[in-house]
Amino acid sequence: MARTTQRDERAVIDKAADLLAALQGEQIGVGVSELARRTGLSKSTAFRVLGALERAGMVDRVGAGYRIGTMLRRLGRDSLGPRPEAVRDALVPYVADLFALTGQTVHVAMLDGPEVVYLTKVFGHRQAPARPCPGDRFAAHGVAIGKVLLAYDGDAANILLAAPLRAFTPRTATDPSALLAELTAIRSNGIAFDADEARVGVSAVAVPLRGPGGEIAAALSITYASSDPAATRYAEHVRGAGAAAAPALRRALAQRPSSGAG
């Protein structure tokens, strides 16, 4: 009996590994039928194993399909990409300076596939209605801080543009050609804007922040009421904060984390 149980457990692990391998690189969600075809599993078996993986946080549902789950993506990001805690800690003084200068809500975020993940936030005195908190996610095409990151990540942009783009307001960019042209302009200008695109009455401006190898590691933005009469000055303020923060971020990310060996 013990030997049979061991074989069954091994078989389940193998099936789970095959399904996870079939999802590698997919961001828009793959249906059960397609995953069954890729792995050679029956549809019912694939559905059952995916259910177990979803409960464990190893896969996420995306509409009627699946993609690699938040937990595994976080592990991969932490081990291979810029360290979120290092980004956050390096930028705290510059977030505080930008808040003091503008009185507006300041965000730092990184890109995770077609979404932005907010690392830190300081609420402004005149808080705009949309208030994502650290750890929250949002579709990158709907916010300035997401668009400025997408502009420098062709793979993420292509994944996003391959799927229908969700409209959060009537002003959200949902036409792939128009969004692609906007991303091209953002790369050229080094700054991104959104106006009433994530939520009516809320606007934002964002700049990219480069890591030690010249890659875009994160982005910095402020969010404000669209009717704010001081809005025309915010782009200059965010550019200045980004330029001041960039050297500190490069130094922080160039340092390897301690192994803990004594």
C-alpha positions as CSV (number, residue, x, y, z in Angstrom):
1,M,0.0,0.0,0.0
2,A,2.8,2.4,0.9
3,R,4.5,1.8,-2.4
4,T,1.3,2.4,-4.3
5,T,0.7,5.7,-2.4
6,Q,4.3,6.8,-3.2
7,R,3.8,6.1,-6.9
8,D,0.5,8.0,-6.9
9,E,2.1,11.0,-5.2
10,R,5.0,11.0,-7.6
11,A,2.6,10.9,-10.5
12,V,0.7,13.9,-9.2
13,I,3.9,15.8,-8.7
14,D,5.0,15.0,-12.3
15,K,1.6,16.1,-13.7
16,A,1.8,19.4,-11.7
17,A,5.4,20.0,-12.9
18,D,4.3,19.4,-16.5
19,L,1.4,21.8,-16.2
20,L,3.6,24.5,-14.7
21,A,6.2,24.0,-17.5
22,A,3.4,24.4,-20.0
23,L,2.5,27.7,-18.5
24,Q,6.0,29.1,-18.5
25,G,6.1,32.5,-20.2
26,E,2.3,32.8,-20.5
27,Q,0.6,35.9,-19.0
28,I,-2.8,36.1,-20.6
29,G,-4.1,32.8,-19.4
30,V,-4.2,29.3,-21.1
31,G,-7.3,27.2,-21.1
32,V,-7.6,23.7,-19.7
33,S,-8.1,22.1,-23.1
34,E,-4.9,23.6,-24.5
35,L,-3.0,22.7,-21.3
36,A,-4.2,19.1,-21.6
37,R,-3.0,19.0,-25.2
38,R,0.4,20.4,-24.3
39,T,1.0,18.0,-21.4
40,G,-0.7,14.9,-22.8
41,L,-3.1,14.8,-19.8
42,S,-6.8,14.2,-20.0
43,K,-8.9,17.4,-19.6
44,S,-10.4,16.1,-16.4
45,T,-7.0,15.3,-14.9
46,A,-5.5,18.7,-15.9
47,F,-8.5,20.5,-14.4
48,R,-8.2,18.6,-11.1
49,V,-4.4,19.2,-10.8
50,L,-4.8,22.9,-11.8
51,G,-7.4,23.2,-9.0
52,A,-4.9,21.9,-6.5
53,L,-2.2,24.3,-7.8
54,E,-4.6,27.2,-7.7
55,R,-5.4,26.5,-4.0
56,A,-1.7,26.4,-3.3
57,G,-1.2,29.8,-5.0
58,M,1.0,28.2,-7.7
59,V,-1.4,29.1,-10.5
60,D,-3.8,32.0,-10.9
61,R,-7.1,32.0,-12.8
62,V,-7.2,34.5,-15.7
63,G,-10.8,34.5,-17.0
64,A,-11.3,30.9,-18.2
65,G,-7.6,30.2,-18.3
66,Y,-4.6,29.8,-16.0
67,R,-1.1,31.4,-15.7
68,I,1.8,30.9,-13.3
69,G,0.6,32.0,-9.8
70,T,1.5,35.0,-7.7
71,M,3.6,33.1,-5.3
72,L,5.8,31.5,-7.9
73,R,6.1,34.8,-9.8
74,R,7.1,36.6,-6.6
75,L,9.8,34.0,-5.9
76,G,11.1,34.3,-9.4
77,R,11.1,38.1,-9.3
78,D,12.9,38.1,-5.9
79,S,15.6,35.7,-7.1
80,L,16.2,36.9,-10.6
81,G,15.2,40.5,-10.8
82,P,15.8,43.7,-8.8
83,R,15.0,43.1,-5.1
84,P,11.8,44.9,-4.3
85,E,12.8,45.7,-0.7
86,A,16.1,47.1,-1.9
87,V,14.3,49.3,-4.4
88,R,11.8,50.5,-1.8
89,D,14.4,51.2,0.8
90,A,16.7,53.1,-1.6
91,L,13.9,55.4,-2.7
92,V,12.3,56.3,0.6
93,P,14.2,59.6,1.0
94,Y,13.3,60.7,-2.6
95,V,9.6,59.7,-2.1
96,A,9.6,61.9,1.0
97,D,11.2,64.8,-0.8
98,L,8.7,64.6,-3.7
99,F,5.8,64.4,-1.2
100,A,7.2,67.5,0.6
101,L,7.6,69.4,-2.6
102,T,4.1,68.6,-4.1
103,G,1.9,67.6,-1.2
104,Q,0.6,64.9,-3.6
105,T,0.4,61.1,-3.3
106,V,3.7,59.4,-4.4
107,H,4.1,55.9,-5.6
108,V,7.0,53.5,-6.4
109,A,6.2,50.4,-8.5
110,M,7.8,47.6,-10.4
111,L,6.4,45.7,-13.4
112,D,5.3,42.1,-13.1
113,G,4.1,40.9,-16.5
114,P,1.1,43.0,-17.6
115,E,0.6,44.4,-14.1
116,V,2.4,46.9,-11.8
117,V,3.1,46.0,-8.2
118,Y,3.1,49.0,-5.8
119,L,6.1,48.9,-3.5
120,T,5.5,52.0,-1.4
121,K,3.2,54.9,-1.2
122,V,2.9,58.2,0.7
123,F,-0.6,59.7,0.8
124,G,-0.9,63.3,-0.2
125,H,-2.6,66.0,1.8
126,R,-5.1,66.3,-1.0
127,Q,-5.6,62.6,-1.6
128,A,-6.9,61.6,-5.0
129,P,-9.8,59.1,-4.9
130,A,-7.8,56.2,-6.3
131,R,-5.5,54.9,-3.5
132,P,-3.5,51.7,-4.3
133,C,-1.5,50.6,-1.3
134,P,1.9,48.7,-1.2
135,G,1.5,45.2,-2.5
136,D,-1.5,46.1,-4.6
137,R,-1.5,45.4,-8.3
138,F,-3.1,47.2,-11.3
139,A,-3.2,46.7,-15.0
140,A,-0.1,48.5,-16.3
141,H,-1.9,50.0,-19.4
142,G,-4.3,52.0,-17.2
143,V,-1.9,54.1,-15.1
144,A,1.1,56.3,-15.9
145,I,3.5,54.3,-13.7
146,G,2.6,51.2,-15.6
147,K,2.8,52.7,-19.0
148,V,6.3,54.1,-18.3
149,L,7.4,50.6,-17.3
150,L,5.8,48.9,-20.3
151,A,7.5,51.4,-22.6
152,Y,10.8,49.9,-21.8
153,D,9.8,46.2,-21.6
154,G,8.9,44.9,-25.0
155,D,8.1,41.4,-23.9
156,A,5.6,42.6,-21.3
157,A,4.1,45.0,-23.8
158,N,3.6,42.3,-26.4
159,I,2.0,40.0,-23.9
160,L,-0.4,42.8,-22.8
161,L,-1.2,43.8,-26.4
162,A,-2.0,40.2,-27.3
163,A,-5.0,40.2,-25.0
164,P,-8.1,42.5,-24.9
165,L,-7.3,45.6,-23.0
166,R,-9.7,46.4,-20.1
167,A,-11.3,49.8,-20.0
168,F,-11.5,51.3,-16.4
169,T,-13.0,54.6,-17.6
170,P,-14.0,55.9,-21.1
171,R,-10.5,57.4,-21.4
172,T,-8.5,54.2,-20.8
173,A,-6.4,53.3,-23.8
174,T,-7.8,50.0,-25.2
175,D,-6.8,50.3,-28.8
176,P,-3.5,48.3,-29.2
177,S,-2.2,50.5,-32.0
178,A,-2.9,53.7,-30.0
179,L,-1.3,52.2,-26.9
180,L,1.8,51.1,-28.8
181,A,2.2,54.6,-30.3
182,E,1.9,56.0,-26.8
183,L,4.6,53.6,-25.4
184,T,6.9,54.7,-28.3
185,A,6.4,58.3,-27.3
186,I,7.1,57.6,-23.7
187,R,10.4,55.9,-24.6
188,S,11.3,59.0,-26.5
189,N,10.3,61.5,-23.9
190,G,11.2,59.5,-20.8
191,I,7.9,60.4,-19.0
192,A,4.4,59.1,-18.9
193,F,1.0,60.6,-18.1
194,D,-2.5,59.4,-17.5
195,A,-5.6,61.6,-17.2
196,D,-8.9,60.0,-15.9
197,E,-7.7,56.6,-17.3
198,A,-7.8,54.5,-14.2
199,R,-10.4,56.5,-12.4
200,V,-12.4,59.6,-13.5
201,G,-11.0,62.7,-11.7
202,V,-7.6,61.2,-11.1
203,S,-4.4,61.9,-13.1
204,A,-0.7,61.0,-12.7
205,V,2.8,61.5,-14.1
206,A,5.6,58.9,-13.9
207,V,9.3,58.5,-14.8
208,P,11.4,55.3,-15.1
209,L,14.3,54.5,-12.8
210,R,17.3,52.6,-14.1
211,G,19.3,49.9,-12.4
212,P,23.1,49.4,-12.4
213,G,23.0,47.8,-15.8
214,G,20.9,50.5,-17.4
215,E,17.8,48.4,-17.2
216,I,14.5,49.9,-16.0
217,A,14.2,48.6,-12.4
218,A,11.2,50.6,-11.2
219,A,9.2,53.8,-11.7
220,L,8.2,56.8,-9.6
221,S,5.0,58.7,-9.9
222,I,2.7,61.2,-8.3
223,T,-1.1,61.0,-8.4
224,Y,-3.3,64.1,-8.2
225,A,-6.8,65.4,-8.9
226,S,-7.3,66.1,-12.6
227,S,-8.6,69.5,-11.7
228,D,-5.5,70.5,-9.7
229,P,-4.4,74.0,-11.0
230,A,-0.8,73.1,-10.1
231,A,-0.7,70.0,-12.4
232,T,1.4,71.7,-15.1
233,R,4.4,71.8,-12.7
234,Y,4.3,68.2,-11.6
235,A,6.1,66.7,-14.6
236,E,9.2,68.9,-13.8
237,H,9.0,67.9,-10.1
238,V,8.8,64.1,-10.9
239,R,11.6,64.3,-13.4
240,G,13.8,66.1,-10.8
241,A,13.0,63.5,-8.2
242,G,13.8,60.7,-10.6
243,A,17.1,62.2,-11.5
244,A,18.1,62.6,-7.9
245,A,17.0,59.1,-6.9
246,A,18.6,57.2,-9.8
247,P,22.2,57.1,-8.5
248,A,21.1,55.9,-5.1
249,L,19.0,53.1,-6.7
250,R,21.8,52.0,-8.9
251,R,24.1,51.8,-5.9
252,A,21.6,49.8,-3.9
253,L,20.9,47.3,-6.6
254,A,24.6,46.8,-7.4
255,Q,25.2,45.6,-3.9
256,R,24.8,41.8,-3.5
257,P,22.7,40.7,-0.5
258,S,24.7,39.2,2.4
259,S,24.8,35.5,2.4
260,G,24.5,35.5,6.2
261,A,27.8,33.5,6.6
262,G,29.5,34.4,9.8
